[in-house]
């Protein structure tokens, strides 16, 4: 265990209200690519930039192309929780960790056993009909082709046929007010804030950490972020490896 990891372990032992704030780097050890690294999604070549494809206006105007990209690049059905997800679930089980606030949409925190998960950008696991509101599982997207459509029958025997949309926050869409409010509440109460696997450049999500006024901020990220200066401890090791060691 490195000296930085030893310090983190000590602070975890001393804390009673830990909050974890994470991004795409938490899931890279589950073989889900991140967005902004050299090999990330935003540095790959597509007909349109990913930011454009994953926008509300593109979804409305080019729905079929949206789903081609979404099925190919945003859904990883075979991904499994890694050491980071498992360690955080264990900290929650011990009563130490009170909330996981994530920018990820993959549902891996829940798969690992975490209960108090606040998904700022929504989730691929939940989907709904934009016409009648019926909710659908992930399979409604993965097991369909083209534009997924609602199969609900109306009183006359006709089919709704509305577009099924993921409960994922697209560019140009606002975050869920309740999720944001609950996240801020937890951050305000925390005595230890662990930030991991995020560039801290995506707003408004990254701005939530300014509500922290507890004892220590720990930043676990392979590369520098614009907010390194606020951290009491910076760890440049892989997050799964780090949390796996300190939470043993």
C-alpha positions as protocol buffer text, in pm:
chain_id: "A"
residue {
  index: 1
  type: UNK
  ca { x: 0 y: 0 z: 0 }
}
residue {
  index: 2
  type: UNK
  ca { x: 138 y: 340 z: -99 }
}
residue {
  index: 3
  type: UNK
  ca { x: 161 y: 626 z: 150 }
}
residue {
  index: 4
  type: UNK
  ca { x: -131 y: 799 z: -26 }
}
residue {
  index: 5
  type: UNK
  ca { x: -342 y: 485 z: 1 }
}
residue {
  index: 6
  type: UNK
  ca { x: -251 y: 455 z: 368 }
}
residue {
  index: 7
  type: UNK
  ca { x: -369 y: 812 z: 426 }
}
residue {
  index: 8
  type: UNK
  ca { x: -696 y: 742 z: 247 }
}
residue {
  index: 9
  type: UNK
  ca { x: -750 y: 429 z: 455 }
}
residue {
  index: 10
  type: UNK
  ca { x: -689 y: 629 z: 774 }
}
residue {
  index: 11
  type: UNK
  ca { x: -937 y: 897 z: 671 }
}
residue {
  index: 12
  type: UNK
  ca { x: -1198 y: 634 z: 581 }
}
residue {
  index: 13
  type: UNK
  ca { x: -1154 y: 472 z: 922 }
}
residue {
  index: 14
  type: UNK
  ca { x: -1197 y: 811 z: 1092 }
}
residue {
  index: 15
  type: UNK
  ca { x: -1503 y: 915 z: 890 }
}
residue {
  index: 16
  type: UNK
  ca { x: -1869 y: 842 z: 952 }
}
residue {
  index: 17
  type: UNK
  ca { x: -2032 y: 1014 z: 652 }
}
residue {
  index: 18
  type: UNK
  ca { x: -1847 y: 940 z: 328 }
}
residue {
  index: 19
  type: UNK
  ca { x: -1976 y: 1046 z: -12 }
}
residue {
  index: 20
  type: UNK
  ca { x: -1830 y: 924 z: -342 }
}
residue {
  index: 21
  type: UNK
  ca { x: -1853 y: 1137 z: -656 }
}
residue {
  index: 22
  type: UNK
  ca { x: -1751 y: 951 z: -971 }
}
residue {
  index: 23
  type: UNK
  ca { x: -1728 y: 963 z: -1347 }
}
residue {
  index: 24
  type: UNK
  ca { x: -1645 y: 751 z: -1650 }
}
residue {
  index: 25
  type: UNK
  ca { x: -1302 y: 649 z: -1516 }
}
residue {
  index: 26
  type: UNK
  ca { x: -1475 y: 436 z: -1253 }
}
residue {
  index: 27
  type: UNK
  ca { x: -1601 y: 202 z: -1524 }
}
residue {
  index: 28
  type: UNK
  ca { x: -1297 y: 183 z: -1751 }
}
residue {
  index: 29
  type: UNK
  ca { x: -1170 y: -114 z: -1547 }
}
residue {
  index: 30
  type: UNK
  ca { x: -1497 y: -283 z: -1647 }
}
residue {
  index: 31
  type: UNK
  ca { x: -1394 y: -232 z: -2012 }
}
residue {
  index: 32
  type: UNK
  ca { x: -1635 y: 55 z: -2071 }
}
residue {
  index: 33
  type: UNK
  ca { x: -1443 y: 333 z: -2251 }
}
residue {
  index: 34
  type: UNK
  ca { x: -1441 y: 680 z: -2105 }
}
residue {
  index: 35
  type: UNK
  ca { x: -1507 y: 996 z: -2304 }
}
residue {
  index: 36
  type: UNK
  ca { x: -1216 y: 1236 z: -2294 }
}
residue {
  index: 37
  type: UNK
  ca { x: -894 y: 1034 z: -2268 }
}
residue {
  index: 38
  type: UNK
  ca { x: -671 y: 976 z: -2573 }
}
residue {
  index: 39
  type: UNK
  ca { x: -859 y: 658 z: -2665 }
}
residue {
  index: 40
  type: UNK
  ca { x: -1193 y: 784 z: -2535 }
}
residue {
  index: 41
  type: UNK
  ca { x: -1521 y: 806 z: -2717 }
}
residue {
  index: 42
  type: UNK
  ca { x: -1482 y: 1174 z: -2803 }
}
residue {
  index: 43
  type: UNK
  ca { x: -1150 y: 1111 z: -2979 }
}
residue {
  index: 44
  type: UNK
  ca { x: -1292 y: 852 z: -3218 }
}
residue {
  index: 45
  type: UNK
  ca { x: -1414 y: 938 z: -3567 }
}
residue {
  index: 46
  type: UNK
  ca { x: -1784 y: 944 z: -3655 }
}
residue {
  index: 47
  type: UNK
  ca { x: -1995 y: 1119 z: -3915 }
}
residue {
  index: 48
  type: UNK
  ca { x: -2106 y: 1354 z: -3637 }
}
residue {
  index: 49
  type: UNK
  ca { x: -1928 y: 1440 z: -3310 }
}
residue {
  index: 50
  type: UNK
  ca { x: -2055 y: 1227 z: -3016 }
}
residue {
  index: 51
  type: UNK
  ca { x: -2168 y: 1547 z: -2839 }
}
residue {
  index: 52
  type: UNK
  ca { x: -2395 y: 1616 z: -3136 }
}
residue {
  index: 53
  type: UNK
  ca { x: -2534 y: 1262 z: -3162 }
}
residue {
  index: 54
  type: UNK
  ca { x: -2605 y: 1252 z: -2788 }
}
residue {
  index: 55
  type: UNK
  ca { x: -2803 y: 1575 z: -2793 }
}
residue {
  index: 56
  type: UNK
  ca { x: -3177 y: 1623 z: -2756 }
}
residue {
  index: 57
  type: UNK
  ca { x: -3207 y: 1800 z: -3092 }
}
residue {
  index: 58
  type: UNK
  ca { x: -3022 y: 1520 z: -3276 }
}
residue {
  index: 59
  type: UNK
  ca { x: -3244 y: 1260 z: -3105 }
}
residue {
  index: 60
  type: UNK
  ca { x: -3553 y: 1446 z: -3228 }
}
residue {
  index: 61
  type: UNK
  ca { x: -3427 y: 1507 z: -3583 }
}
residue {
  index: 62
  type: UNK
  ca { x: -3218 y: 1195 z: -3652 }
}
residue {
  index: 63
  type: UNK
  ca { x: -3371 y: 935 z: -3422 }
}
residue {
  index: 64
  type: UNK
  ca { x: -3265 y: 628 z: -3616 }
}
residue {
  index: 65
  type: UNK
  ca { x: -2903 y: 745 z: -3640 }
}
residue {
  index: 66
  type: UNK
  ca { x: -2911 y: 823 z: -3268 }
}
residue {
  index: 67
  type: UNK
  ca { x: -3005 y: 463 z: -3193 }
}
residue {
  index: 68
  type: UNK
  ca { x: -2738 y: 323 z: -3424 }
}
residue {
  index: 69
  type: UNK
  ca { x: -2475 y: 507 z: -3220 }
}
residue {
  index: 70
  type: UNK
  ca { x: -2646 y: 448 z: -2885 }
}
residue {
  index: 71
  type: UNK
  ca { x: -2667 y: 70 z: -2926 }
}
residue {
  index: 72
  type: UNK
  ca { x: -2311 y: 51 z: -3056 }
}
residue {
  index: 73
  type: UNK
  ca { x: -2131 y: 283 z: -2814 }
}
residue {
  index: 74
  type: UNK
  ca { x: -2340 y: 348 z: -2503 }
}
residue {
  index: 75
  type: UNK
  ca { x: -2461 y: 1 z: -2404 }
}
residue {
  index: 76
  type: UNK
  ca { x: -2222 y: -262 z: -2264 }
}
residue {
  index: 77
  type: UNK
  ca { x: -2447 y: -549 z: -2152 }
}
residue {
  index: 78
  type: UNK
  ca { x: -2157 y: -779 z: -2065 }
}
residue {
  index: 79
  type: UNK
  ca { x: -1978 y: -528 z: -1840 }
}
residue {
  index: 80
  type: UNK
  ca { x: -1937 y: -636 z: -1478 }
}
residue {
  index: 81
  type: UNK
  ca { x: -1866 y: -433 z: -1163 }
}
residue {
  index: 82
  type: UNK
  ca { x: -1495 y: -391 z: -1093 }
}
residue {
  index: 83
  type: UNK
  ca { x: -1302 y: -353 z: -766 }
}
residue {
  index: 84
  type: UNK
  ca { x: -1408 y: 11 z: -732 }
}
residue {
  index: 85
  type: UNK
  ca { x: -1780 y: -67 z: -752 }
}
residue {
  index: 86
  type: UNK
  ca { x: -1743 y: -360 z: -515 }
}
residue {
  index: 87
  type: UNK
  ca { x: -1537 y: -162 z: -261 }
}
residue {
  index: 88
  type: UNK
  ca { x: -1790 y: 122 z: -256 }
}
residue {
  index: 89
  type: UNK
  ca { x: -2076 y: -123 z: -202 }
}
residue {
  index: 90
  type: UNK
  ca { x: -1881 y: -273 z: 88 }
}
residue {
  index: 91
  type: UNK
  ca { x: -1825 y: 70 z: 244 }
}
residue {
  index: 92
  type: UNK
  ca { x: -2198 y: 131 z: 224 }
}
residue {
  index: 93
  type: UNK
  ca { x: -2267 y: -207 z: 386 }
}
residue {
  index: 94
  type: UNK
  ca { x: -2037 y: -109 z: 673 }
}
residue {
  index: 95
  type: UNK
  ca { x: -2237 y: 212 z: 723 }
}
residue {
  index: 96
  type: UNK
  ca { x: -1946 y: 435 z: 623 }
}
residue {
  index: 97
  type: UNK
  ca { x: -2056 y: 542 z: 274 }
}
residue {
  index: 98
  type: UNK
  ca { x: -2385 y: 729 z: 260 }
}
residue {
  index: 99
  type: UNK
  ca { x: -2411 y: 803 z: -111 }
}
residue {
  index: 100
  type: UNK
  ca { x: -2262 y: 732 z: -451 }
}
residue {
  index: 101
  type: UNK
  ca { x: -2313 y: 1026 z: -686 }
}
residue {
  index: 102
  type: UNK
  ca { x: -2228 y: 918 z: -1037 }
}
residue {
  index: 103
  type: UNK
  ca { x: -2212 y: 1071 z: -1382 }
}
residue {
  index: 104
  type: UNK
  ca { x: -2220 y: 719 z: -1529 }
}
residue {
  index: 105
  type: UNK
  ca { x: -2527 y: 562 z: -1688 }
}
residue {
  index: 106
  type: UNK
  ca { x: -2419 y: 195 z: -1686 }
}
residue {
  index: 107
  type: UNK
  ca { x: -2587 y: 75 z: -1365 }
}
residue {
  index: 108
  type: UNK
  ca { x: -2274 y: -103 z: -1238 }
}
residue {
  index: 109
  type: UNK
  ca { x: -2290 y: 51 z: -890 }
}
residue {
  index: 110
  type: UNK
  ca { x: -2629 y: -112 z: -836 }
}
residue {
  index: 111
  type: UNK
  ca { x: -2506 y: -441 z: -980 }
}
residue {
  index: 112
  type: UNK
  ca { x: -2226 y: -436 z: -722 }
}
residue {
  index: 113
  type: UNK
  ca { x: -2479 y: -394 z: -441 }
}
residue {
  index: 114
  type: UNK
  ca { x: -2487 y: -19 z: -377 }
}
residue {
  index: 115
  type: UNK
  ca { x: -2829 y: 109 z: -277 }
}
residue {
  index: 116
  type: UNK
  ca { x: -2785 y: 486 z: -228 }
}
residue {
  index: 117
  type: UNK
  ca { x: -2692 y: 572 z: -588 }
}
residue {
  index: 118
  type: UNK
  ca { x: -2770 y: 909 z: -744 }
}
residue {
  index: 119
  type: UNK
  ca { x: -2735 y: 899 z: -1122 }
}
residue {
  index: 120
  type: UNK
  ca { x: -2689 y: 1257 z: -1236 }
}
residue {
  index: 121
  type: UNK
  ca { x: -2705 y: 1169 z: -1604 }
}
residue {
  index: 122
  type: UNK
  ca { x: -2969 y: 899 z: -1582 }
}
residue {
  index: 123
  type: UNK
  ca { x: -2934 y: 532 z: -1672 }
}
residue {
  index: 124
  type: UNK
  ca { x: -2949 y: 300 z: -1971 }
}
residue {
  index: 125
  type: UNK
  ca { x: -3142 y: 51 z: -1758 }
}
residue {
  index: 126
  type: UNK
  ca { x: -3468 y: 249 z: -1759 }
}
residue {
  index: 127
  type: UNK
  ca { x: -3657 y: 354 z: -2070 }
}
residue {
  index: 128
  type: UNK
  ca { x: -4002 y: 493 z: -2140 }
}
residue {
  index: 129
  type: UNK
  ca { x: -4250 y: 564 z: -2416 }
}
residue {
  index: 130
  type: UNK
  ca { x: -4249 y: 932 z: -2507 }
}
residue {
  index: 131
  type: UNK
  ca { x: -4619 y: 910 z: -2598 }
}
residue {
  index: 132
  type: UNK
  ca { x: -4795 y: 707 z: -2327 }
}
residue {
  index: 133
  type: UNK
  ca { x: -4523 y: 693 z: -2060 }
}
residue {
  index: 134
  type: UNK
  ca { x: -4505 y: 314 z: -2028 }
}
residue {
  index: 135
  type: UNK
  ca { x: -4172 y: 203 z: -1881 }
}
residue {
  index: 136
  type: UNK
  ca { x: -3947 y: -47 z: -2058 }
}
residue {
  index: 137
  type: UNK
  ca { x: -3634 y: -245 z: -1963 }
}
residue {
  index: 138
  type: UNK
  ca { x: -3301 y: -222 z: -2144 }
}
residue {
  index: 139
  type: UNK
  ca { x: -3401 y: -513 z: -2369 }
}
residue {
  index: 140
  type: UNK
  ca { x: -3657 y: -291 z: -2539 }
}
residue {
  index: 141
  type: UNK
  ca { x: -3360 y: -109 z: -2689 }
}
residue {
  index: 142
  type: UNK
  ca { x: -3108 y: -390 z: -2733 }
}
residue {
  index: 143
  type: UNK
  ca { x: -3350 y: -644 z: -2879 }
}
residue {
  index: 144
  type: UNK
  ca { x: -3503 y: -405 z: -3131 }
}
residue {
  index: 145
  type: UNK
  ca { x: -3374 y: -258 z: -3453 }
}
residue {
  index: 146
  type: UNK
  ca { x: -3414 y: 90 z: -3592 }
}
residue {
  index: 147
  type: UNK
  ca { x: -3630 y: 312 z: -3372 }
}
residue {
  index: 148
  type: UNK
  ca { x: -3773 y: 120 z: -3073 }
}
residue {
  index: 149
  type: UNK
  ca { x: -4151 y: 158 z: -3055 }
}
residue {
  index: 150
  type: UNK
  ca { x: -4412 y: 118 z: -2781 }
}
residue {
  index: 151
  type: UNK
  ca { x: -4634 y: -191 z: -2812 }
}
residue {
  index: 152
  type: UNK
  ca { x: -4912 y: -79 z: -2576 }
}
residue {
  index: 153
  type: UNK
  ca { x: -5261 y: -124 z: -2721 }
}
residue {
  index: 154
  type: UNK
  ca { x: -5522 y: 146 z: -2676 }
}
residue {
  index: 155
  type: UNK
  ca { x: -5897 y: 112 z: -2613 }
}
residue {
  index: 156
  type: UNK
  ca { x: -5971 y: 71 z: -2982 }
}
residue {
  index: 157
  type: UNK
  ca { x: -5717 y: -207 z: -3025 }
}
residue {
  index: 158
  type: UNK
  ca { x: -5460 y: 9 z: -3197 }
}
residue {
  index: 159
  type: UNK
  ca { x: -5093 y: 20 z: -3095 }
}
residue {
  index: 160
  type: UNK
  ca { x: -4938 y: 327 z: -2927 }
}
residue {
  index: 161
  type: UNK
  ca { x: -4624 y: 308 z: -3145 }
}
residue {
  index: 162
  type: UNK
  ca { x: -4459 y: 594 z: -2953 }
}
residue {
  index: 163
  type: UNK
  ca { x: -4081 y: 620 z: -2951 }
}
residue {
  index: 164
  type: UNK
  ca { x: -3912 y: 448 z: -2658 }
}
residue {
  index: 165
  type: UNK
  ca { x: -3648 y: 681 z: -2512 }
}
residue {
  index: 166
  type: UNK
  ca { x: -3373 y: 598 z: -2259 }
}
residue {
  index: 167
  type: UNK
  ca { x: -3388 y: 775 z: -1922 }
}
residue {
  index: 168
  type: UNK
  ca { x: -3046 y: 921 z: -2003 }
}
residue {
  index: 169
  type: UNK
  ca { x: -2985 y: 1294 z: -1979 }
}
residue {
  index: 170
  type: UNK
  ca { x: -2884 y: 1408 z: -2325 }
}
residue {
  index: 171
  type: UNK
  ca { x: -2698 y: 1727 z: -2410 }
}
residue {
  index: 172
  type: UNK
  ca { x: -2943 y: 2020 z: -2407 }
}
residue {
  index: 173
  type: UNK
  ca { x: -3152 y: 1847 z: -2139 }
}
residue {
  index: 174
  type: UNK
  ca { x: -3156 y: 1944 z: -1772 }
}
residue {
  index: 175
  type: UNK
  ca { x: -3057 y: 1725 z: -1480 }
}
residue {
  index: 176
  type: UNK
  ca { x: -3330 y: 1580 z: -1259 }
}
residue {
  index: 177
  type: UNK
  ca { x: -3401 y: 1832 z: -983 }
}
residue {
  index: 178
  type: UNK
  ca { x: -3462 y: 1568 z: -716 }
}
residue {
  index: 179
  type: UNK
  ca { x: -3137 y: 1385 z: -796 }
}
residue {
  index: 180
  type: UNK
  ca { x: -2942 y: 1711 z: -781 }
}
residue {
  index: 181
  type: UNK
  ca { x: -3110 y: 1817 z: -456 }
}
residue {
  index: 182
  type: UNK
  ca { x: -3041 y: 1483 z: -286 }
}
residue {
  index: 183
  type: UNK
  ca { x: -2681 y: 1484 z: -411 }
}
residue {
  index: 184
  type: UNK
  ca { x: -2619 y: 1833 z: -272 }
}
residue {
  index: 185
  type: UNK
  ca { x: -2774 y: 1733 z: 60 }
}
residue {
  index: 186
  type: UNK
  ca { x: -2538 y: 1437 z: 96 }
}
residue {
  index: 187
  type: UNK
  ca { x: -2231 y: 1637 z: -8 }
}
residue {
  index: 188
  type: UNK
  ca { x: -2314 y: 1904 z: 250 }
}
residue {
  index: 189
  type: UNK
  ca { x: -2336 y: 1642 z: 527 }
}
residue {
  index: 190
  type: UNK
  ca { x: -2018 y: 1453 z: 429 }
}
residue {
  index: 191
  type: UNK
  ca { x: -1704 y: 1456 z: 639 }
}
residue {
  index: 192
  type: UNK
  ca { x: -1505 y: 1284 z: 362 }
}
residue {
  index: 193
  type: UNK
  ca { x: -1563 y: 1337 z: -12 }
}
residue {
  index: 194
  type: UNK
  ca { x: -1390 y: 1091 z: -245 }
}
residue {
  index: 195
  type: UNK
  ca { x: -1386 y: 1201 z: -609 }
}
residue {
  index: 196
  type: UNK
  ca { x: -1282 y: 940 z: -863 }
}
residue {
  index: 197
  type: UNK
  ca { x: -1252 y: 879 z: -1235 }
}
residue {
  index: 198
  type: UNK
  ca { x: -1376 y: 1217 z: -1351 }
}
residue {
  index: 199
  type: UNK
  ca { x: -1219 y: 1507 z: -1537 }
}
residue {
  index: 200
  type: UNK
  ca { x: -1437 y: 1751 z: -1338 }
}
residue {
  index: 201
  type: UNK
  ca { x: -1508 y: 1943 z: -1658 }
}
residue {
  index: 202
  type: UNK
  ca { x: -1872 y: 1845 z: -1715 }
}
residue {
  index: 203
  type: UNK
  ca { x: -2113 y: 2099 z: -1570 }
}
residue {
  index: 204
  type: UNK
  ca { x: -2344 y: 2135 z: -1389 }
}
residue {
  index: 205
  type: UNK
  ca { x: -2245 y: 1799 z: -1236 }
}
residue {
  index: 206
  type: UNK
  ca { x: -1886 y: 1897 z: -1151 }
}
residue {
  index: 207
  type: UNK
  ca { x: -2010 y: 2209 z: -975 }
}
residue {
  index: 208
  type: UNK
  ca { x: -2181 y: 2005 z: -703 }
}
residue {
  index: 209
  type: UNK
  ca { x: -1857 y: 1942 z: -515 }
}
residue {
  index: 210
  type: UNK
  ca { x: -1843 y: 2310 z: -414 }
}
residue {
  index: 211
  type: UNK
  ca { x: -2110 y: 2230 z: -153 }
}
residue {
  index: 212
  type: UNK
  ca { x: -1864 y: 2018 z: 46 }
}
residue {
  index: 213
  type: UNK
  ca { x: -1745 y: 2168 z: 374 }
}
residue {
  index: 214
  type: UNK
  ca { x: -1624 y: 1858 z: 559 }
}
residue {
  index: 215
  type: UNK
  ca { x: -1278 y: 1744 z: 663 }
}
residue {
  index: 216
  type: UNK
  ca { x: -1108 y: 1602 z: 352 }
}
residue {
  index: 217
  type: UNK
  ca { x: -1142 y: 1585 z: -25 }
}
residue {
  index: 218
  type: UNK
  ca { x: -961 y: 1296 z: -194 }
}
residue {
  index: 219
  type: UNK
  ca { x: -916 y: 1295 z: -571 }
}
residue {
  index: 220
  type: UNK
  ca { x: -838 y: 964 z: -743 }
}
residue {
  index: 221
  type: UNK
  ca { x: -773 y: 1025 z: -1112 }
}
residue {
  index: 222
  type: UNK
  ca { x: -500 y: 920 z: -1355 }
}
residue {
  index: 223
  type: UNK
  ca { x: -467 y: 1269 z: -1504 }
}
residue {
  index: 224
  type: UNK
  ca { x: -480 y: 1622 z: -1369 }
}
residue {
  index: 225
  type: UNK
  ca { x: -813 y: 1803 z: -1340 }
}
residue {
  index: 226
  type: UNK
  ca { x: -900 y: 2175 z: -1326 }
}
residue {
  index: 227
  type: UNK
  ca { x: -989 y: 2131 z: -958 }
}
residue {
  index: 228
  type: UNK
  ca { x: -679 y: 1950 z: -829 }
}
residue {
  index: 229
  type: UNK
  ca { x: -611 y: 2252 z: -608 }
}
residue {
  index: 230
  type: UNK
  ca { x: -912 y: 2181 z: -384 }
}
residue {
  index: 231
  type: UNK
  ca { x: -799 y: 1827 z: -299 }
}
residue {
  index: 232
  type: UNK
  ca { x: -632 y: 1742 z: 31 }
}
residue {
  index: 233
  type: UNK
  ca { x: -499 y: 1421 z: -122 }
}
residue {
  index: 234
  type: UNK
  ca { x: -443 y: 1324 z: -487 }
}
residue {
  index: 235
  type: UNK
  ca { x: -392 y: 963 z: -595 }
}
residue {
  index: 236
  type: UNK
  ca { x: -286 y: 890 z: -953 }
}
residue {
  index: 237
  type: UNK
  ca { x: -328 y: 510 z: -929 }
}
residue {
  index: 238
  type: UNK
  ca { x: -616 y: 316 z: -1092 }
}
residue {
  index: 239
  type: UNK
  ca { x: -929 y: 372 z: -887 }
}
residue {
  index: 240
  type: UNK
  ca { x: -1029 y: 5 z: -869 }
}
residue {
  index: 241
  type: UNK
  ca { x: -687 y: -95 z: -746 }
}
residue {
  index: 242
  type: UNK
  ca { x: -681 y: 190 z: -491 }
}
residue {
  index: 243
  type: UNK
  ca { x: -1026 y: 136 z: -343 }
}
residue {
  index: 244
  type: UNK
  ca { x: -982 y: -239 z: -353 }
}
residue {
  index: 245
  type: UNK
  ca { x: -668 y: -211 z: -137 }
}
residue {
  index: 246
  type: UNK
  ca { x: -789 y: 48 z: 115 }
}
residue {
  index: 247
  type: UNK
  ca { x: -1127 y: -119 z: 169 }
}
residue {
  index: 248
  type: UNK
  ca { x: -996 y: -472 z: 234 }
}
